[in-house]
Amino acid sequence: MPEIVRVNNGQITLPAVICRKLGLRDGDRAVFIEENGRIILANAAKTAFAEMRQAFAGEAERLDLKNEQDIVSLVDEVREEIWKTNYAHSA
């Protein structure tokens, strides 16, 4: 059954059941997305994470990252490269 809310001064209060379904807590951000002429309300953090996951799809395979240790090793390599580039000359 649709939830009906009232608009006051350009703002709406979301019913608790909708917040729970979206995974929203006090202080979280929501996003309105227009899609095919409809407005969709979504959890902003979850939406951003889904977009990020989609943007990085295939990168683990491309970089031959098979497990968490591979990721830690890659981060260590990048940090060392950045340190060498930015600070090694002054050490």
C-alpha positions as CSV (number, residue, x, y, z in Angstrom):
1,M,0.0,0.0,0.0
2,P,1.4,3.4,-0.9
3,E,2.6,5.7,1.9
4,I,1.2,9.2,1.8
5,V,3.1,12.1,3.3
6,R,2.4,15.8,3.6
7,V,4.7,18.5,2.3
8,N,5.5,21.3,4.7
9,N,7.7,24.2,3.6
10,G,9.1,22.1,0.8
11,Q,10.1,19.3,3.1
12,I,8.7,15.8,3.8
13,T,9.0,13.5,6.7
14,L,9.6,9.9,5.7
15,P,7.6,7.2,7.5
16,A,9.7,5.0,9.7
17,V,8.8,1.9,7.7
18,I,10.2,3.6,4.5
19,C,13.4,4.6,6.4
20,R,13.9,1.0,7.5
21,K,13.4,-0.3,4.0
22,L,15.9,2.1,2.6
23,G,18.4,1.5,5.5
24,L,18.2,5.2,6.5
25,R,19.0,6.4,10.0
26,D,18.9,9.9,11.6
27,G,21.5,12.1,9.8
28,D,21.8,9.8,6.7
29,R,21.4,11.3,3.3
30,A,18.8,10.3,0.8
31,V,18.9,11.0,-3.0
32,F,16.1,11.6,-5.4
33,I,16.7,10.0,-8.8
34,E,14.7,10.8,-11.9
35,E,14.3,7.7,-14.1
36,N,11.9,7.2,-17.0
37,G,9.7,10.0,-15.8
38,R,9.5,8.7,-12.2
39,I,11.2,10.0,-9.1
40,I,13.0,7.3,-7.0
41,L,14.0,7.8,-3.4
42,A,17.2,5.9,-2.4
43,N,19.8,5.7,0.3
44,A,22.6,8.1,-1.0
45,A,25.4,6.0,0.5
46,K,24.2,2.7,-0.9
47,T,23.6,4.4,-4.3
48,A,27.1,5.8,-4.4
49,F,28.6,2.5,-3.4
50,A,26.7,0.7,-6.1
51,E,27.9,3.2,-8.7
52,M,31.5,2.8,-7.4
53,R,31.2,-1.0,-7.6
54,Q,29.9,-0.7,-11.2
55,A,32.7,1.7,-12.1
56,F,35.4,-0.7,-10.8
57,A,33.8,-3.9,-12.2
58,G,36.5,-6.1,-13.7
59,E,39.4,-4.1,-12.2
60,A,40.3,-6.9,-9.7
61,E,40.6,-9.4,-12.5
62,R,42.5,-7.0,-14.7
63,L,45.0,-6.3,-11.8
64,D,45.0,-10.0,-10.9
65,L,43.8,-9.4,-7.3
66,K,42.6,-12.7,-5.9
67,N,42.3,-12.0,-2.2
68,E,42.6,-9.4,0.5
69,Q,46.4,-9.9,0.8
70,D,46.8,-9.0,-2.9
71,I,44.9,-5.7,-2.2
72,V,47.1,-5.0,0.8
73,S,50.2,-5.6,-1.2
74,L,49.0,-3.3,-4.0
75,V,48.2,-0.5,-1.5
76,D,51.7,-1.0,0.0
77,E,53.3,-0.7,-3.4
78,V,51.3,2.4,-4.3
79,R,52.2,4.0,-0.9
80,E,55.9,3.3,-1.5
81,E,55.8,4.7,-5.0
82,I,54.1,7.9,-3.7
83,W,56.6,8.2,-0.9
84,K,59.5,7.9,-3.3
85,T,58.0,10.4,-5.6
86,N,57.1,13.0,-3.0
87,Y,59.5,12.5,-0.1
88,A,62.5,10.4,-0.8
89,H,64.6,13.3,-2.2
90,S,64.3,15.1,1.2
91,A,65.2,12.1,3.4
